[in-house]
Amino acid sequence: MDLNEKYIEETSSLTAQRVDELLHARQKSLDTLAITVQGWLNEPEVDSEMLKFLQDNSIFDYVEFIDSSGLNHNAYGLNSDSTDRENYLKGIDGESGISVIFNSRITSETLICFYTPLYYKGEIFGVLNGMYREETLLSTIDAELFGESAESYLCMKDGNVIACREEDHITNIFRLFEEGGSHVVSDETLSDIRSSFKQHKPYNFTYEDDSGIGNASIAVISDNDWMLVHVFPSSLVKSMQRDANKSGTTLTIVITISFIAAVILLILSNTRRENEMLQHAQTDQMTGCLNQTAIRLVIDDLLQKNPEKLFAFYIFDIDNFKQANDKFGHAFGDTVICRFAELIHSCISKDDGVLGRIGGDEFVALIPVLGDEYAKQKASLLNEILDTDCVSGDVCWHMSASIGFCFAPKDGDSFHELYRKADAALYMSKHKGKGTNSMFC
């Protein structure tokens, strides 16, 4: 392997790795949108107005929704049958992933489609899709790393091109190197190219065109059977090598730094809006706690990821809140709720607990604990902290809380189970007297 081939191999391998990272980032962005949507839903339905908002405020060229019957809905009110599409068949079965849609029935474009299921009350009711036009994915890579000189092709295992520069108009990568193509290779090399795709293995080779001898490299995308083909004219490799020599470093380091910077900038700039949307969708706007939808999702996720860990699940209810609300008005009632949330948070944050507002004056928290006794002491401490005056202007009202709690995994391994049992314990506290706590048994 000569020096140029070595540089090309390293560059292609690095680029394939970064494309993998880029695809992961895009999937995470769609998962973020899905959580956002689920936080907005009052019924299992996604309309074109919501899709238009998501499309305008996300990194995707298109955002679409497929309902449980397989009917696809887009942001412009157009529908199409998607019952035979991979993204529907896998998404409605609970999978997330990436598929390619050739000749979209709505836009007639080739689209790279990220998909994830949408849930309502624990049940899948459809599939959310975030899609790119086929030329979008690699255009940034070519522009940021290689200017207009290099050619990048993202391909499927059969050689069909998923993404390339729009002006290339190549539908199958093998045709680029076949007899009559613009890049001439030997029959043996063409056979090796096909074998590389079939076996999903990297391969480096040279080709000849009107400008002389160039280098090309095939790299694999690890998470699926896609392949990434880079075609480097000899002039580009020599230019990159000269720049590297001038700086006293290697070409690989130059490429690595350039590409990492480009990808990080792309990911950060394109996901900022999703993060803002997610935060808004997850947050109870009055208290800053997680809202009802978010706390359910967060607690279920924590329990699923930590099945052996002991947690205490608490429900808090402000004693006599309705009386204060009726007597002093809703504005003061809001002040009480905010103060209540602030005091709970100050007590549980040191334990890495999560806090959410279920509605009205009811809150829930999940806290990792060392044992039953620790959980009881924490409940008593919370009672003590919440037994205080709430003052706003000339109004002063004494606040206290009733608390019910239970344990995961002993009493349940889902939000629904834990809530039901802690609520039964809360009922016991209410009947024992104000400002008390009870453990489910």
C-alpha positions as a LaTeX table, in Angstrom:
\begin{tabular}{lrrr}
\hline
Residue & $x$ (\AA) & $y$ (\AA) & $z$ (\AA) \\
\hline
Met1 & 0.00 & 0.00 & 0.00 \\
Asp2 & 1.55 & 3.35 & $-1.04$ \\
Leu3 & 1.37 & 6.49 & 1.06 \\
Asn4 & $-1.62$ & 7.95 & $-0.78$ \\
Glu5 & $-3.63$ & 4.75 & $-0.38$ \\
Lys6 & $-2.86$ & 4.72 & 3.34 \\
Tyr7 & $-4.11$ & 8.28 & 3.75 \\
Ile8 & $-7.26$ & 7.54 & 1.75 \\
Glu9 & $-8.00$ & 4.42 & 3.81 \\
Glu10 & $-7.60$ & 6.30 & 7.10 \\
Thr11 & $-9.73$ & 9.18 & 5.85 \\
Ser12 & $-12.56$ & 6.94 & 4.66 \\
Ser13 & $-12.55$ & 4.90 & 7.85 \\
Leu14 & $-12.68$ & 8.05 & 9.95 \\
Thr15 & $-15.46$ & 9.54 & 7.85 \\
Ala16 & $-17.52$ & 6.36 & 8.09 \\
Gln17 & $-17.10$ & 6.46 & 11.87 \\
Arg18 & $-18.29$ & 10.06 & 11.98 \\
Val19 & $-21.25$ & 9.30 & 9.71 \\
Asp20 & $-22.17$ & 6.58 & 12.22 \\
Glu21 & $-22.05$ & 9.20 & 14.98 \\
Leu22 & $-24.07$ & 11.61 & 12.86 \\
Leu23 & $-26.75$ & 8.96 & 12.27 \\
His24 & $-26.89$ & 8.23 & 16.01 \\
Ala25 & $-27.28$ & 11.96 & 16.71 \\
Arg26 & $-30.12$ & 12.20 & 14.18 \\
Gln27 & $-31.91$ & 9.23 & 15.74 \\
Lys28 & $-31.56$ & 10.84 & 19.16 \\
Ser29 & $-33.02$ & 14.06 & 17.73 \\
Leu30 & $-36.07$ & 12.16 & 16.50 \\
Asp31 & $-36.45$ & 10.40 & 19.86 \\
Thr32 & $-36.40$ & 13.88 & 21.44 \\
Leu33 & $-39.17$ & 15.02 & 19.11 \\
Ala34 & $-41.20$ & 11.92 & 19.99 \\
Ile35 & $-40.97$ & 12.68 & 23.71 \\
Thr36 & $-41.97$ & 16.27 & 22.95 \\
Val37 & $-45.02$ & 15.14 & 20.99 \\
Gln38 & $-46.07$ & 12.65 & 23.67 \\
Gly39 & $-45.92$ & 15.47 & 26.23 \\
Trp40 & $-48.34$ & 17.55 & 24.17 \\
Leu41 & $-50.98$ & 14.90 & 23.49 \\
Asn42 & $-54.43$ & 14.97 & 25.04 \\
Glu43 & $-55.55$ & 12.22 & 22.66 \\
Pro44 & $-53.77$ & 9.77 & 20.34 \\
Glu45 & $-53.72$ & 12.03 & 17.30 \\
Val46 & $-51.06$ & 14.06 & 15.45 \\
Asp47 & $-52.40$ & 16.67 & 13.02 \\
Ser48 & $-50.75$ & 18.54 & 10.15 \\
Glu49 & $-50.41$ & 21.73 & 12.21 \\
Met50 & $-48.28$ & 19.92 & 14.79 \\
Leu51 & $-46.23$ & 18.25 & 12.05 \\
Lys52 & $-45.62$ & 21.64 & 10.39 \\
Phe53 & $-44.40$ & 23.09 & 13.70 \\
Leu54 & $-42.05$ & 20.15 & 14.26 \\
Gln55 & $-40.78$ & 20.34 & 10.70 \\
Asp56 & $-40.10$ & 24.09 & 10.93 \\
Asn57 & $-38.33$ & 23.77 & 14.28 \\
Ser58 & $-36.26$ & 20.62 & 13.79 \\
Ile59 & $-33.20$ & 19.52 & 11.82 \\
Phe60 & $-35.24$ & 17.33 & 9.46 \\
Asp61 & $-36.33$ & 18.29 & 5.96 \\
Tyr62 & $-39.68$ & 16.58 & 6.58 \\
Val63 & $-41.51$ & 15.36 & 9.68 \\
Glu64 & $-44.36$ & 12.93 & 9.05 \\
Phe65 & $-46.64$ & 10.64 & 11.04 \\
Ile66 & $-47.99$ & 7.19 & 10.15 \\
Asp67 & $-51.11$ & 6.22 & 12.09 \\
Ser68 & $-51.87$ & 2.70 & 13.30 \\
Ser69 & $-53.71$ & 1.85 & 10.05 \\
Gly70 & $-50.62$ & 2.65 & 7.97 \\
Leu71 & $-51.86$ & 5.98 & 6.58 \\
Asn72 & $-49.04$ & 8.51 & 6.29 \\
His73 & $-49.74$ & 12.16 & 7.19 \\
Asn74 & $-47.46$ & 15.09 & 6.33 \\
Ala75 & $-47.23$ & 18.75 & 7.33 \\
Tyr76 & $-49.20$ & 19.89 & 4.27 \\
Gly77 & $-52.29$ & 17.76 & 4.85 \\
Leu78 & $-51.38$ & 15.17 & 2.20 \\
Asn79 & $-51.82$ & 11.46 & 2.89 \\
Ser80 & $-50.45$ & 8.25 & 1.37 \\
Asp81 & $-50.57$ & 4.53 & 2.07 \\
Ser82 & $-47.45$ & 3.34 & 3.93 \\
Thr83 & $-48.55$ & $-0.12$ & 5.02 \\
Asp84 & $-45.72$ & $-1.72$ & 3.01 \\
Arg85 & $-42.97$ & 0.64 & 4.18 \\
Glu86 & $-40.20$ & $-0.67$ & 6.44 \\
Asn87 & $-40.45$ & 2.38 & 8.71 \\
Tyr88 & $-44.14$ & 1.65 & 9.37 \\
Leu89 & $-43.81$ & $-2.11$ & 9.77 \\
Lys90 & $-40.93$ & $-1.86$ & 12.24 \\
Gly91 & $-42.03$ & 1.33 & 13.99 \\
Ile92 & $-45.55$ & 0.11 & 14.75 \\
Asp93 & $-43.92$ & $-3.01$ & 16.22 \\
Gly94 & $-41.96$ & $-0.85$ & 18.69 \\
Glu95 & $-38.63$ & $-0.51$ & 16.84 \\
Ser96 & $-36.62$ & 2.63 & 16.09 \\
Gly97 & $-34.19$ & 2.87 & 13.19 \\
Ile98 & $-33.28$ & 4.16 & 9.73 \\
Ser99 & $-34.68$ & 3.20 & 6.34 \\
Val100 & $-34.41$ & 4.53 & 2.81 \\
Ile101 & $-37.47$ & 5.61 & 0.87 \\
Phe102 & $-36.81$ & 5.65 & $-2.87$ \\
Asn103 & $-39.23$ & 7.77 & $-4.91$ \\
Ser104 & $-41.42$ & 9.02 & $-2.05$ \\
Arg105 & $-45.12$ & 8.74 & $-2.85$ \\
Ile106 & $-45.68$ & 12.31 & $-1.70$ \\
Thr107 & $-42.52$ & 14.21 & $-2.75$ \\
Ser108 & $-41.11$ & 11.78 & $-5.40$ \\
Glu109 & $-37.68$ & 12.22 & $-3.75$ \\
Thr110 & $-35.28$ & 9.69 & $-2.29$ \\
Leu111 & $-35.40$ & 10.19 & 1.48 \\
Ile112 & $-33.33$ & 8.95 & 4.41 \\
Cys113 & $-35.97$ & 8.19 & 7.02 \\
Phe114 & $-35.45$ & 7.97 & 10.78 \\
Tyr115 & $-38.43$ & 6.43 & 12.57 \\
Thr116 & $-39.59$ & 5.80 & 16.14 \\
Pro117 & $-42.89$ & 4.66 & 17.69 \\
Leu118 & $-45.26$ & 7.12 & 19.38 \\
Tyr119 & $-46.99$ & 6.13 & 22.62 \\
Tyr120 & $-50.20$ & 7.28 & 24.25 \\
Lys121 & $-50.97$ & 5.94 & 27.73 \\
Gly122 & $-48.40$ & 3.19 & 27.25 \\
Glu123 & $-49.75$ & 1.98 & 23.89 \\
Ile124 & $-48.22$ & 2.54 & 20.43 \\
Phe125 & $-50.62$ & 4.53 & 18.26 \\
Gly126 & $-48.36$ & 5.44 & 15.35 \\
Val127 & $-44.87$ & 6.10 & 14.01 \\
Leu128 & $-43.04$ & 9.44 & 13.90 \\
Asn129 & $-40.69$ & 9.95 & 10.94 \\
Gly130 & $-37.92$ & 12.51 & 10.49 \\
Met131 & $-36.57$ & 12.57 & 6.94 \\
Tyr132 & $-33.72$ & 14.05 & 4.92 \\
Arg133 & $-33.49$ & 14.58 & 1.22 \\
Glu134 & $-30.88$ & 12.17 & $-0.10$ \\
Glu135 & $-28.34$ & 14.87 & $-0.93$ \\
Thr136 & $-28.47$ & 16.54 & 2.51 \\
Leu137 & $-26.53$ & 14.00 & 4.57 \\
Leu138 & $-23.18$ & 14.07 & 2.76 \\
Ser139 & $-23.20$ & 17.63 & 1.42 \\
Thr140 & $-21.83$ & 19.03 & 4.69 \\
Ile141 & $-19.10$ & 16.39 & 4.83 \\
Asp142 & $-17.86$ & 17.12 & 1.31 \\
Ala143 & $-18.05$ & 20.88 & 1.74 \\
Glu144 & $-16.40$ & 21.02 & 5.16 \\
Leu145 & $-13.63$ & 18.49 & 4.52 \\
Phe146 & $-12.85$ & 18.35 & 0.85 \\
Gly147 & $-14.45$ & 21.39 & $-0.81$ \\
Glu148 & $-15.83$ & 20.52 & $-4.21$ \\
Ser149 & $-13.03$ & 18.12 & $-5.21$ \\
Ala150 & $-13.94$ & 14.85 & $-3.50$ \\
Glu151 & $-16.97$ & 12.71 & $-4.23$ \\
Ser152 & $-18.80$ & 10.86 & $-1.46$ \\
Tyr153 & $-21.46$ & 8.21 & $-2.00$ \\
Leu154 & $-23.55$ & 6.58 & 0.71 \\
Cys155 & $-24.75$ & 3.27 & $-0.68$ \\
Met156 & $-26.80$ & 0.23 & 0.17 \\
Lys157 & $-25.29$ & $-3.24$ & 0.04 \\
Asp158 & $-26.59$ & $-3.80$ & $-3.51$ \\
Gly159 & $-24.75$ & $-0.69$ & $-4.71$ \\
Asn160 & $-27.82$ & 1.54 & $-4.94$ \\
Val161 & $-26.83$ & 5.08 & $-4.00$ \\
Ile162 & $-28.67$ & 6.55 & $-1.01$ \\
Ala163 & $-26.94$ & 9.93 & $-0.94$ \\
Cys164 & $-24.48$ & 11.83 & $-3.09$ \\
Arg165 & $-24.02$ & 15.32 & $-4.45$ \\
Glu166 & $-27.10$ & 16.27 & $-6.42$ \\
Glu167 & $-25.18$ & 16.94 & $-9.65$ \\
Asp168 & $-23.67$ & 13.44 & $-9.72$ \\
His169 & $-26.91$ & 11.69 & $-10.74$ \\
Ile170 & $-25.52$ & 8.23 & $-9.93$ \\
Thr171 & $-28.15$ & 5.64 & $-9.00$ \\
Asn172 & $-25.80$ & 2.66 & $-8.55$ \\
Ile173 & $-22.15$ & 2.95 & $-7.52$ \\
Phe174 & $-21.02$ & 0.01 & $-9.68$ \\
Arg175 & $-21.94$ & 1.93 & $-12.84$ \\
Leu176 & $-19.38$ & 4.58 & $-11.93$ \\
Phe177 & $-16.60$ & 2.01 & $-12.39$ \\
Glu178 & $-18.10$ & $-0.26$ & $-15.06$ \\
Glu179 & $-17.08$ & $-0.09$ & $-18.72$ \\
Gly180 & $-18.25$ & 3.21 & $-20.12$ \\
Gly181 & $-18.25$ & 4.85 & $-16.69$ \\
Ser182 & $-16.28$ & 7.98 & $-15.85$ \\
His183 & $-13.84$ & 6.15 & $-13.53$ \\
Val184 & $-12.00$ & 3.30 & $-15.24$ \\
Val185 & $-10.86$ & 0.23 & $-13.29$ \\
Ser186 & $-9.75$ & $-3.25$ & $-14.31$ \\
Asp187 & $-12.17$ & $-6.17$ & $-14.41$ \\
Glu188 & $-10.39$ & $-7.63$ & $-11.39$ \\
Thr189 & $-10.79$ & $-4.40$ & $-9.40$ \\
Leu190 & $-14.47$ & $-4.15$ & $-10.34$ \\
Ser191 & $-14.95$ & $-7.72$ & $-9.10$ \\
Asp192 & $-13.22$ & $-6.80$ & $-5.84$ \\
Ile193 & $-15.47$ & $-3.74$ & $-5.46$ \\
Arg194 & $-18.58$ & $-5.92$ & $-5.80$ \\
Ser195 & $-17.11$ & $-8.46$ & $-3.36$ \\
Ser196 & $-16.41$ & $-5.68$ & $-0.85$ \\
Phe197 & $-20.07$ & $-4.65$ & $-0.92$ \\
Lys198 & $-21.33$ & $-8.22$ & $-0.72$ \\
Gln199 & $-19.13$ & $-9.06$ & 2.28 \\
His200 & $-19.55$ & $-5.61$ & 3.89 \\
Lys201 & $-15.78$ & $-5.12$ & 4.08 \\
Pro202 & $-13.54$ & $-2.10$ & 3.40 \\
Tyr203 & $-11.54$ & $-1.92$ & 0.18 \\
Asn204 & $-9.07$ & 0.57 & $-1.36$ \\
Phe205 & $-8.27$ & 0.90 & $-5.04$ \\
Thr206 & $-7.11$ & 3.27 & $-7.77$ \\
Tyr207 & $-8.97$ & 4.37 & $-10.88$ \\
Glu208 & $-8.20$ & 6.36 & $-14.01$ \\
Asp209 & $-10.11$ & 9.27 & $-15.49$ \\
Asp210 & $-9.40$ & 12.20 & $-17.81$ \\
Ser211 & $-7.23$ & 13.93 & $-15.19$ \\
Gly212 & $-5.03$ & 10.93 & $-14.37$ \\
Ile213 & $-4.83$ & 8.33 & $-11.60$ \\
Gly214 & $-7.05$ & 8.83 & $-8.56$ \\
Asn215 & $-7.66$ & 6.95 & $-5.33$ \\
Ala216 & $-10.89$ & 5.54 & $-3.97$ \\
Ser217 & $-11.87$ & 3.79 & $-0.77$ \\
Ile218 & $-14.88$ & 1.84 & 0.49 \\
Ala219 & $-15.66$ & 1.98 & 4.21 \\
Val220 & $-18.45$ & 0.30 & 6.16 \\
Ile221 & $-21.17$ & 1.93 & 8.27 \\
Ser222 & $-21.22$ & $-0.29$ & 11.34 \\
Asp223 & $-24.86$ & $-0.17$ & 12.44 \\
Asn224 & $-26.38$ & $-1.41$ & 9.16 \\
Asp225 & $-25.27$ & $-2.77$ & 5.79 \\
Trp226 & $-24.60$ & 0.62 & 4.24 \\
Met227 & $-21.27$ & 1.44 & 2.59 \\
Leu228 & $-19.48$ & 4.77 & 2.21 \\
Val229 & $-17.45$ & 5.30 & $-0.97$ \\
His230 & $-14.92$ & 8.15 & $-1.25$ \\
Val231 & $-13.41$ & 9.06 & $-4.59$ \\
Phe232 & $-10.32$ & 11.30 & $-4.40$ \\
Pro233 & $-8.74$ & 12.87 & $-7.49$ \\
Ser234 & $-4.95$ & 12.70 & $-7.32$ \\
Ser235 & $-4.76$ & 16.51 & $-7.20$ \\
Leu236 & $-6.77$ & 16.60 & $-3.97$ \\
Val237 & $-4.61$ & 14.03 & $-2.18$ \\
Lys238 & $-1.43$ & 15.86 & $-3.16$ \\
Ser239 & $-2.87$ & 19.19 & $-2.03$ \\
Met240 & $-3.95$ & 17.77 & 1.34 \\
Gln241 & $-0.55$ & 16.16 & 1.81 \\
Arg242 & 1.23 & 19.46 & 1.08 \\
Asp243 & $-0.93$ & 21.27 & 3.66 \\
Ala244 & $-0.18$ & 18.58 & 6.24 \\
Asn245 & 3.57 & 18.74 & 5.57 \\
Lys246 & 3.60 & 22.52 & 5.94 \\
Ser247 & 1.97 & 22.26 & 9.36 \\
Gly248 & 4.41 & 19.57 & 10.48 \\
Thr249 & 1.70 & 17.00 & 11.17 \\
Thr250 & 0.12 & 14.04 & 9.39 \\
Leu251 & $-2.73$ & 14.13 & 6.93 \\
Thr252 & $-4.80$ & 11.89 & 9.17 \\
Ile253 & $-4.58$ & 14.34 & 12.08 \\
Val254 & $-5.55$ & 17.25 & 9.80 \\
Ile255 & $-8.57$ & 15.32 & 8.58 \\
Thr256 & $-9.50$ & 14.13 & 12.07 \\
Ile257 & $-9.50$ & 17.63 & 13.56 \\
Ser258 & $-11.37$ & 19.12 & 10.60 \\
Phe259 & $-14.03$ & 16.45 & 10.57 \\
Ile260 & $-14.61$ & 16.34 & 14.31 \\
Ala261 & $-15.00$ & 20.12 & 14.34 \\
Ala262 & $-17.43$ & 20.00 & 11.42 \\
Val263 & $-19.58$ & 17.24 & 12.91 \\
Ile264 & $-19.66$ & 18.77 & 16.40 \\
Leu265 & $-20.70$ & 22.14 & 14.95 \\
Leu266 & $-23.37$ & 20.48 & 12.84 \\
Ile267 & $-24.78$ & 18.46 & 15.73 \\
Leu268 & $-24.77$ & 21.37 & 18.18 \\
Ser269 & $-26.34$ & 23.87 & 15.81 \\
Asn270 & $-29.00$ & 21.50 & 14.58 \\
Thr271 & $-30.08$ & 20.05 & 17.94 \\
Arg272 & $-30.26$ & 23.25 & 19.98 \\
Arg273 & $-33.88$ & 23.84 & 18.99 \\
Glu274 & $-34.86$ & 20.24 & 19.78 \\
Asn275 & $-33.36$ & 20.56 & 23.26 \\
Glu276 & $-35.29$ & 23.77 & 23.85 \\
Met277 & $-38.50$ & 22.12 & 22.65 \\
Leu278 & $-37.88$ & 19.05 & 24.80 \\
Gln279 & $-37.22$ & 21.12 & 27.91 \\
His280 & $-40.39$ & 23.13 & 27.35 \\
Ala281 & $-42.46$ & 20.01 & 26.71 \\
Gln282 & $-41.16$ & 18.23 & 29.83 \\
Thr283 & $-41.46$ & 21.12 & 32.28 \\
Asp284 & $-44.37$ & 22.17 & 34.44 \\
Gln285 & $-44.42$ & 25.86 & 33.61 \\
Met286 & $-45.54$ & 27.01 & 37.07 \\
Thr287 & $-43.03$ & 25.16 & 39.25 \\
Gly288 & $-40.18$ & 24.19 & 36.92 \\
Cys289 & $-40.59$ & 20.52 & 37.94 \\
Leu290 & $-41.13$ & 17.75 & 35.45 \\
Asn291 & $-44.72$ & 17.66 & 34.25 \\
Gln292 & $-47.04$ & 14.66 & 34.47 \\
Thr293 & $-46.04$ & 13.10 & 31.16 \\
Ala294 & $-42.32$ & 13.62 & 31.69 \\
Ile295 & $-42.20$ & 12.29 & 35.26 \\
Arg296 & $-44.00$ & 9.12 & 34.18 \\
Leu297 & $-41.51$ & 8.55 & 31.37 \\
Val298 & $-38.47$ & 9.39 & 33.52 \\
Ile299 & $-39.52$ & 7.13 & 36.39 \\
Asp300 & $-40.36$ & 4.21 & 34.10 \\
Asp301 & $-36.98$ & 4.65 & 32.40 \\
Leu302 & $-35.09$ & 4.74 & 35.73 \\
Leu303 & $-36.87$ & 1.61 & 36.95 \\
Gln304 & $-36.23$ & $-0.24$ & 33.70 \\
Lys305 & $-32.53$ & 0.63 & 33.67 \\
Asn306 & $-32.00$ & $-0.11$ & 37.40 \\
Pro307 & $-34.10$ & $-3.23$ & 38.14 \\
Glu308 & $-31.99$ & $-4.24$ & 41.17 \\
Lys309 & $-31.77$ & $-0.79$ & 42.76 \\
Leu310 & $-33.97$ & 0.15 & 45.74 \\
Phe311 & $-36.09$ & 3.27 & 45.25 \\
Ala312 & $-38.70$ & 4.98 & 47.41 \\
Phe313 & $-41.68$ & 6.44 & 45.56 \\
Tyr314 & $-43.44$ & 9.33 & 47.33 \\
Ile315 & $-46.73$ & 11.15 & 46.76 \\
Phe316 & $-47.16$ & 14.59 & 48.34 \\
Asp317 & $-50.42$ & 16.43 & 48.85 \\
Ile318 & $-50.80$ & 19.93 & 50.37 \\
Asp319 & $-53.12$ & 19.79 & 53.38 \\
Asn320 & $-56.22$ & 22.02 & 53.15 \\
Phe321 & $-55.00$ & 23.57 & 49.91 \\
Lys322 & $-58.52$ & 24.15 & 48.56 \\
Gln323 & $-59.38$ & 26.28 & 51.59 \\
Ala324 & $-56.34$ & 28.51 & 51.06 \\
Asn325 & $-57.05$ & 28.77 & 47.35 \\
Asp326 & $-60.69$ & 29.71 & 47.91 \\
Lys327 & $-59.95$ & 32.17 & 50.73 \\
Phe328 & $-56.92$ & 34.01 & 49.33 \\
Gly329 & $-57.36$ & 33.51 & 45.58 \\
His330 & $-55.66$ & 31.57 & 42.82 \\
Ala331 & $-52.61$ & 33.82 & 42.69 \\
Phe332 & $-51.79$ & 32.99 & 46.30 \\
Gly333 & $-52.58$ & 29.33 & 45.61 \\
Asp334 & $-49.98$ & 29.38 & 42.84 \\
Thr335 & $-47.47$ & 30.87 & 45.29 \\
Val336 & $-48.15$ & 28.03 & 47.74 \\
Ile337 & $-47.66$ & 25.39 & 45.03 \\
Cys338 & $-44.37$ & 26.95 & 43.89 \\
Arg339 & $-43.06$ & 27.20 & 47.46 \\
Phe340 & $-44.13$ & 23.60 & 48.15 \\
Ala341 & $-42.22$ & 22.36 & 45.07 \\
Glu342 & $-39.15$ & 24.40 & 46.00 \\
Leu343 & $-38.99$ & 22.90 & 49.50 \\
Ile344 & $-39.38$ & 19.31 & 48.28 \\
His345 & $-36.72$ & 19.79 & 45.63 \\
Ser346 & $-34.26$ & 21.22 & 48.16 \\
Cys347 & $-34.65$ & 18.05 & 50.23 \\
Ile348 & $-34.47$ & 15.37 & 47.53 \\
Ser349 & $-31.91$ & 16.87 & 45.13 \\
Lys350 & $-28.99$ & 15.77 & 47.32 \\
Asp351 & $-30.20$ & 12.16 & 46.92 \\
Asp352 & $-30.34$ & 12.35 & 43.11 \\
Gly353 & $-34.11$ & 12.15 & 43.27 \\
Val354 & $-36.54$ & 13.21 & 40.54 \\
Leu355 & $-39.62$ & 15.35 & 41.22 \\
Gly356 & $-42.72$ & 15.93 & 39.14 \\
Arg357 & $-46.06$ & 17.66 & 39.44 \\
Ile358 & $-48.99$ & 15.38 & 38.67 \\
Gly359 & $-51.56$ & 18.15 & 38.75 \\
Gly360 & $-53.09$ & 20.66 & 41.14 \\
Asp361 & $-51.30$ & 20.40 & 44.48 \\
Glu362 & $-50.09$ & 16.81 & 44.00 \\
Phe363 & $-46.43$ & 15.92 & 43.45 \\
Val364 & $-44.49$ & 12.65 & 43.14 \\
Ala365 & $-40.81$ & 11.87 & 43.67 \\
Leu366 & $-38.55$ & 8.86 & 43.17 \\
Ile367 & $-35.46$ & 8.67 & 45.37 \\
Pro368 & $-32.75$ & 5.96 & 45.58 \\
Val369 & $-32.63$ & 4.74 & 49.20 \\
Leu370 & $-30.52$ & 2.40 & 51.31 \\
Gly371 & $-33.47$ & 0.72 & 53.02 \\
Asp372 & $-36.92$ & 1.09 & 54.60 \\
Glu373 & $-35.64$ & 3.02 & 57.59 \\
Tyr374 & $-33.87$ & 5.57 & 55.43 \\
Ala375 & $-37.07$ & 6.12 & 53.43 \\
Lys376 & $-39.09$ & 6.61 & 56.63 \\
Gln377 & $-36.57$ & 9.14 & 57.93 \\
Lys378 & $-36.69$ & 10.98 & 54.62 \\
Ala379 & $-40.50$ & 11.13 & 54.78 \\
Ser380 & $-40.38$ & 12.52 & 58.33 \\
Leu381 & $-37.78$ & 15.10 & 57.28 \\
Leu382 & $-39.99$ & 16.17 & 54.38 \\
Asn383 & $-42.96$ & 16.54 & 56.73 \\
Glu384 & $-40.83$ & 18.74 & 58.96 \\
Ile385 & $-39.56$ & 20.92 & 56.11 \\
Leu386 & $-43.02$ & 21.34 & 54.60 \\
Asp387 & $-44.54$ & 22.32 & 57.96 \\
Thr388 & $-43.98$ & 26.05 & 57.51 \\
Asp389 & $-45.60$ & 29.40 & 56.80 \\
Cys390 & $-46.12$ & 30.58 & 53.24 \\
Val391 & $-46.06$ & 34.37 & 53.00 \\
Ser392 & $-47.03$ & 36.56 & 50.06 \\
Gly393 & $-47.52$ & 40.26 & 50.66 \\
Asp394 & $-49.89$ & 40.67 & 53.59 \\
Val395 & $-51.09$ & 37.06 & 53.42 \\
Cys396 & $-49.59$ & 34.38 & 55.68 \\
Trp397 & $-50.85$ & 30.79 & 55.61 \\
His398 & $-49.47$ & 27.77 & 57.45 \\
Met399 & $-48.62$ & 24.92 & 55.09 \\
Ser400 & $-48.20$ & 21.19 & 55.75 \\
Ala401 & $-48.19$ & 18.01 & 53.69 \\
Ser402 & $-49.55$ & 14.48 & 53.76 \\
Ile403 & $-47.19$ & 11.89 & 52.32 \\
Gly404 & $-47.62$ & 8.31 & 51.13 \\
Phe405 & $-44.76$ & 6.14 & 49.94 \\
Cys406 & $-43.83$ & 2.66 & 48.74 \\
Phe407 & $-40.79$ & 0.91 & 47.26 \\
Ala408 & $-39.48$ & $-0.32$ & 43.94 \\
Pro409 & $-39.00$ & $-3.05$ & 43.00 \\
Lys410 & $-40.77$ & $-4.59$ & 46.03 \\
Asp411 & $-44.12$ & $-2.86$ & 45.47 \\
Gly412 & $-43.90$ & $-2.48$ & 41.70 \\
Asp413 & $-41.61$ & $-1.86$ & 38.75 \\
Ser414 & $-43.61$ & 0.80 & 36.90 \\
Phe415 & $-44.94$ & 4.28 & 37.59 \\
His416 & $-48.52$ & 3.01 & 37.43 \\
Glu417 & $-48.01$ & 0.30 & 40.06 \\
Leu418 & $-46.05$ & 2.52 & 42.42 \\
Tyr419 & $-48.50$ & 5.40 & 42.12 \\
Arg420 & $-51.44$ & 3.16 & 42.96 \\
Lys421 & $-49.79$ & 1.82 & 46.11 \\
Ala422 & $-48.32$ & 5.12 & 47.30 \\
Asp423 & $-51.74$ & 6.71 & 46.77 \\
Ala424 & $-53.26$ & 4.09 & 49.08 \\
Ala425 & $-50.63$ & 5.03 & 51.69 \\
Leu426 & $-51.44$ & 8.73 & 51.17 \\
Tyr427 & $-55.09$ & 7.97 & 51.92 \\
Met428 & $-53.96$ & 6.47 & 55.25 \\
Ser429 & $-51.98$ & 9.64 & 56.05 \\
Lys430 & $-54.99$ & 11.85 & 55.36 \\
His431 & $-57.04$ & 9.86 & 57.86 \\
Lys432 & $-54.30$ & 9.84 & 60.51 \\
Gly433 & $-54.15$ & 13.62 & 60.55 \\
Lys434 & $-52.45$ & 16.46 & 58.72 \\
Gly435 & $-48.71$ & 16.64 & 58.26 \\
Thr436 & $-48.10$ & 12.89 & 58.54 \\
Asn437 & $-46.67$ & 10.13 & 56.37 \\
Ser438 & $-47.54$ & 6.46 & 55.79 \\
Met439 & $-45.75$ & 3.55 & 54.16 \\
Phe440 & $-47.66$ & 1.10 & 51.96 \\
Cys441 & $-47.91$ & $-2.35$ & 53.50 \\
\hline
\end{tabular}
